[in-house]
């Protein structure tokens, strides 16, 4: 679990750096609208749930 948090922190830091750079050169952020991010989170959550259910019944 610690490895997950390290990777998540690095991803967040990388995204923050890109956000600062894009804001500094006055470009729009290269991210989808909020609903797109929520949808991507749902896909990720569904994948984790599938793995959990698969392990429970195996």
Buried (B, 14 or more C-beta within 10 A) or exposed (E): EEEEEEEEEEEEEEEEEEEEEBEEEEEEEEEEEEEEEEEEEEEEEEEEEEEEEEEEEE
